[in-house]
Amino acid sequence: MEPITINITILKPIQKVWDYFYSSKHIVKWNFTTPNWHCPKAVIDFREGGSFDYRLEYKDKSFGYDFAGKIVEIRDLEYVKSVLNDGRTIEVYFNKIDDTTTEVVEVFEPEEQYSREMQRMGYYAILDRFHKYVENN
């Protein structure tokens, strides 16, 4: 299936954007789509060959899932490629626009269970929440 690409521009330096994207203490603050969801657990061994496991669930605990996989490649402050436990890949690019502006681009293989548009909207909602979190903290 053809990958989906989303992107957002964040008015913060690339180092801060990078740090907030891959730090457990920050991931739990932004890694969910809407206010009725949350991310109660984020474990990451941020290195090539390392793994990550994020728990996303409704706050009322009626539904949830684990978003987990392995980190395949890291280019510091530029790029991270991961493979989810189901075999799909996710690539995240960090583009320095200037000293105070960073573009984040995510390219991911969609799953077959949900529509492409639904997945695009979900990933974008999380990326937008990340953008707001980084700019406000």
Sequence and secondary structure as in RCSB ss.txt:
>XXXX:A:sequence
MEPITINITILKPIQKVWDYFYSSKHIVKWNFTTPNWHCPKAVIDFREGGSFDYRLEYKDKSFGYDFAGKIVEIR
DLEYVKSVLNDGRTIEVYFNKIDDTTTEVVEVFEPEEQYSREMQRMGYYAILDRFHKYVENN
>XXXX:A:secstr
   EEEEEEESS HHHHHHHHS HHHHHHH SSSTTEEEEEEEE  STT EEEEEEEETTSSSEEEEEEEEEEEE
TTTEEEEEETTS EEEEEEEEEETTEEEEEEEE   SSS HHHHHHHHHHHHHHHHHHHHH 
